[in-house]
Amino acid sequence: MTAREPVCHEEVCVTCSDEAVPVTVVRLLEDGMAEVDTGRGREEVSVALVEAAAGDTVLVHAKEAIAVVARVVAGEVTT
């Protein structure tokens, strides 16, 4: 390991120290943004990197959706 490489311990990155969290997309907004339900309230996050729709569960890290983990299609949840 060189001095330039970050050191990560116990699967937690030292550069950000937090994890992606699952949230539910409430509605899509303009400019690649979405309103999501965090379970504690609603927030706006970017969905520019994923193909999300209202009802989908996405993983969000640093206000950016990085993956769709469950999709609602015709009232049924798929993964």
C-alpha positions, 0 to 999 in steps of 0.5 A: 500500500502506498501513502496515496491509497486511502485506508478503509477499515471494516468495510467503511471508507475513510473518505466518506464514512457513511453508507448508502441507504434505501429510500422510496421514490415518491415522484420524479422532478425536473433535471434528474432529481426526485422526491424520496421518502426516507422513512423520516421525511422527504428529501430531494436527491439526484437520480441522474445515474439510475433509471428510477420511477415513482415507487422504486426503492433506490440506494442513495449515497451523498444525495445521489441514487446509485442503484435501483434495488426494487422496482414497482411494475404494474403494482408488483415489486421486482428486484 
